Amino acid sequence: MTQRTRKLVGAFAIIIFVMLYGPVAMAIADSRIMAAPHFIQVISYAVLGLAWILPVMPVIRWMQRPDPDGA
């Protein structure tokens, strides 16, 4: 698979993941975090806001891998 194709597939995968992660994070925030103390809410929102990066990083690394034939 060429790097160009990997970037296309990876971009769609990331978009789909974020579209699924967003509502899940909002549901967690709405149901669990609203009753917590303010400092816990701030930490929780920061973690939920950045947590999507961890599963996406391997996809980004895969997308950036050079072509095996050096083209």
Secondary structure by P-SEA (a helix, b strand, c coil): ccaaaaaaaaaaaaaaaaaaaaaaaaaaaacccccccaaaaaaaaaaaacaaaaaaaaaaaaaaccccccc
